Amino acid sequence: MFNGKLSKVVNRGPESWQFFAFVFAAICGFGLSLVDDFVKGAILKVPIKVGWFLFAFYILMVNAWVGNRLVKFLMWLKRQPQ
C-alpha cells in the first residue's frame, strides 16, 4: 500500500509557456511605461519599477490560479470553429 504524500504535477506544453512570456512582457512593458509617465521623482521610479516587475512576475509566473486561467484562455483562443 502507498503511504506517501501525493503531489500535483502540471505539465504544460512549450506553447503555453510562450504565451505566459508574451503576457508577462506585455504587462511589464505597459506598467513600466505608466510609471515613466506618472511618477515625477527620479528616486521613486526605480523602487516602483522593481516592485511592479516582482508583482507581475508573481501573479503571472508563480501563481497557479492565474496560470490555469491563462491556459484556459489560450485554449479558448486556439479553438477552431467546427
TIDOMAR-571709 format. One record per atom (N, C-alpha, C): x, y, z; atom name; residue number from 0. Coordinates in steps of 0.001 Angstrom, whole numbers, plus 500000, padded with zeros to 6 digits. Example, Ala and Ser with C-alpha at 12.3 -4.5 7.8 and 13.67 -1.06 7.14 Angstrom:
# TIDOMAR-571709
     px     py     pz  a   k
 513190 494310 507800  N   0
 512300 495500 507800 CA   0
 513200 496700 507800  C   0
 512850 497750 507080  N   1
 513670 498940 507140 CA   1
 512900 500030 507870  C   1
***
This chain:
# TIDOMAR-571709
     px     py     pz  a   k
 500832 498818 500000  N   0
 500000 500000 500000 CA   0
 500879 501249 500000  C   0
 500454 502265 499289  N   1
 501204 503521 499187 CA   1
 500894 504401 500386  C   1
 501930 504771 501121  N   2
 501758 505630 502293 CA   2
 502371 507004 502103  C   2
 502850 507303 500901  N   3
 503496 508585 500645 CA   3
 502486 509691 500416  C   3
 503005 510877 500380  N   4
 502170 512052 500148 CA   4
 502062 512301 498642  C   4
 500864 512499 498155  N   5
 500655 512767 496735 CA   5
 500867 514246 496451  C   5
 501426 514512 495319  N   6
 501581 515902 494900 CA   6
 501013 516043 493493  C   6
 500588 517239 493186  N   7
 500007 517508 491888 CA   7
 501079 518103 490975  C   7
 501272 517505 489829  N   8
 502244 517991 488857 CA   8
 501490 518337 487584  C   8
 501713 519553 487093  N   9
 501066 520000 485869 CA   9
 502140 520164 484810  C   9
 501997 519443 483719  N  10
 502916 519580 482596 CA  10
 502253 520447 481542  C  10
 502928 521493 481165  N  11
 502408 522387 480141 CA  11
 503322 522298 478922  C  11
 502719 522478 477782  N  12
 503498 522458 476554 CA  12
 504265 523750 476373  C  12
 505222 523744 475455  N  13
 506010 524955 475231 CA  13
 505164 526116 474735  C  13
 504060 525816 474081  N  14
 503222 526901 473573 CA  14
 502618 527718 474711  C  14
 502207 527059 475784  N  15
 501626 527809 476894 CA  15
 502685 528656 477592  C  15
 503931 528169 477685  N  16
 504976 528979 478310 CA  16
 505324 530180 477442  C  16
 505257 530030 476132  N  17
 505472 531176 475254 CA  17
 504364 532202 475447  C  17
 503150 531724 475641  N  18
 502023 532614 475889 CA  18
 502216 533346 477212  C  18
 502659 532631 478268  N  19
 502940 533274 479549 CA  19
 504000 534358 479388  C  19
 505055 534052 478645  N  20
 506129 535026 478444 CA  20
 505617 536252 477695  C  20
 504782 536042 476697  N  21
 504217 537166 475951 CA  21
 503348 538044 476843  C  21
 502476 537431 477619  N  22
 501590 538192 478503 CA  22
 502414 538919 479565  C  22
 503410 538244 480124  N  23
 504276 538856 481131 CA  23
 504999 540068 480559  C  23
 505561 539933 479359  N  24
 506278 541043 478730 CA  24
 505338 542215 478435  C  24
 504121 541906 477985  N  25
 503164 542977 477685 CA  25
 502741 543718 478950  C  25
 502443 542981 480022  N  26
 502020 543612 481274 CA  26
 503168 544414 481886  C  26
 504379 543853 481869  N  27
 505532 544579 482417 CA  27
 505825 545842 481613  C  27
 505832 545725 480314  N  28
 506093 546898 479482 CA  28
 505062 547987 479679  C  28
 503797 547601 479771  N  29
 502730 548578 479993 CA  29
 502880 549248 481357  C  29
 503126 548453 482384  N  30
 503273 549007 483724 CA  30
 504483 549913 483855  C  30
 505598 549518 483264  N  31
 506803 550341 483347 CA  31
 506644 551648 482578  C  31
 505931 551633 481473  N  32
 505689 552884 480750 CA  32
 504743 553798 481533  C  32
 503783 553208 482251  N  33
 502913 554025 483104 CA  33
 503695 554682 484229  C  33
 504640 553967 484797  N  34
 505481 554552 485850 CA  34
 506267 555724 485283  C  34
 506832 555578 484093  N  35
 507577 556685 483475 CA  35
 506689 557902 483235  C  35
 505433 557665 482879  N  36
 504537 558778 482572 CA  36
 504008 559495 483807  C  36
 503744 558757 484885  N  37
 503039 559346 486016 CA  37
 503907 559671 487222  C  37
 505057 559053 487368  N  38
 505904 559315 488533 CA  38
 506916 560380 488150  C  38
 506929 561463 488907  N  39
 507810 562589 488579 CA  39
 509180 562465 489234  C  39
 509244 561975 490465  N  40
 510522 561893 491166 CA  40
 511378 560751 490656  C  40
 512615 561067 490263  N  41
 513502 560039 489723 CA  41
 513879 559016 490781  C  41
 513910 559422 492027  N  42
 514302 558496 493091 CA  42
 513213 557470 493384  C  42
 511975 557782 493050  N  43
 510866 556848 493270 CA  43
 510678 555861 492125  C  43
 511170 556206 490953  N  44
 510908 555366 489781 CA  44
 511498 553973 489908  C  44
 512724 553872 490387  N  45
 513389 552568 490444 CA  45
 512676 551609 491395  C  45
 512385 551994 492659  N  46
 511685 551029 493527 CA  46
 510284 550668 493026  C  46
 509587 551616 492434  N  47
 508254 551311 491907 CA  47
 508353 550354 490729  C  47
 509336 550559 489858  N  48
 509517 549657 488719 CA  48
 509901 548251 489170  C  48
 510788 548153 490153  N  49
 511178 546835 490671 CA  49
 509982 546153 491320  C  49
 509208 546915 492090  N  50
 508012 546362 492718 CA  50
 506996 545891 491696  C  50
 506785 546669 490658  N  51
 505838 546277 489607 CA  51
 506302 544999 488911  C  51
 507610 544925 488598  N  52
 508152 543744 487942 CA  52
 507961 542506 488817  C  52
 508278 542594 490109  N  53
 508134 541446 491003 CA  53
 506669 541051 491178  C  53
 505778 542037 491267  N  54
 504348 541754 491378 CA  54
 503843 541033 490130  C  54
 504202 541551 488957  N  55
 503771 540918 487702 CA  55
 504371 539523 487564  C  55
 505625 539352 487958  N  56
 506249 538034 487894 CA  56
 505520 537047 488793  C  56
 505200 537452 490012  N  57
 504497 536548 490915 CA  57
 503113 536191 490377  C  57
 502365 537207 489956  N  58
 500990 536961 489510 CA  58
 500960 536087 488256  C  58
 501827 536370 487293  N  59
 501733 535677 486012 CA  59
 502566 534402 485916  C  59
 503653 534287 486664  N  60
 504539 533142 486502 CA  60
 504518 532173 487678  C  60
 504159 532623 488863  N  61
 504228 531764 490043 CA  61
 502841 531327 490504  C  61
 501883 532228 490476  N  62
 500547 531959 490991 CA  62
 499839 530929 490103  C  62
 499525 529778 490678  N  63
 498926 528683 489907 CA  63
 497510 529006 489447  C  63
 496736 529707 490254  N  64
 495357 530020 489887 CA  64
 495322 530877 488620  C  64
 496142 531920 488571  N  65
 496190 532790 487388 CA  65
 496759 532019 486199  C  65
 497779 531189 486434  N  66
 498357 530398 485349 CA  66
 497343 529464 484713  C  66
 496531 528814 485540  N  67
 495498 527934 484993 CA  67
 494469 528712 484192  C  67
 494103 529888 484650  N  68
 493146 530716 483898 CA  68
 493732 531171 482568  C  68
 495036 531486 482550  N  69
 495678 531875 481287 CA  69
 495723 530714 480301  C  69
 495980 529504 480790  N  70
 495992 528339 479900 CA  70
 494594 528096 479347  C  70
 493563 528228 480177  N  71
 492193 528072 479673 CA  71
 491865 529134 478624  C  71
 492346 530362 478844  N  72
 492138 531428 477865 CA  72
 492869 531105 476565  C  72
 494090 530571 476665  N  73
 494837 530178 475474 CA  73
 494106 529085 474709  C  73
 493566 528104 475419  N  74
 492816 527041 474750 CA  74
 491556 527589 474091  C  74
 490923 528570 474715  N  75
 489745 529205 474120 CA  75
 490142 529945 472841  C  75
 491301 530614 472855  N  76
 491752 531326 471657 CA  76
 492088 530386 470510  C  76
 492605 529209 470833  N  77
 493038 528267 469807 CA  77
 491892 527437 469229  C  77
 490725 527505 469824  N  78
 489604 526672 469385 CA  78
 489206 527033 467959  C  78
 489080 526030 467147  N  79
 488681 526207 465752 CA  79
 487174 526047 465617  C  79
 486547 526884 464833  N  80
 485105 526682 464609 CA  80
 484867 525398 463826  C  80
 483829 524665 464186  N  81
 483531 523389 463536 CA  81
 482674 523580 462319  C  81
***
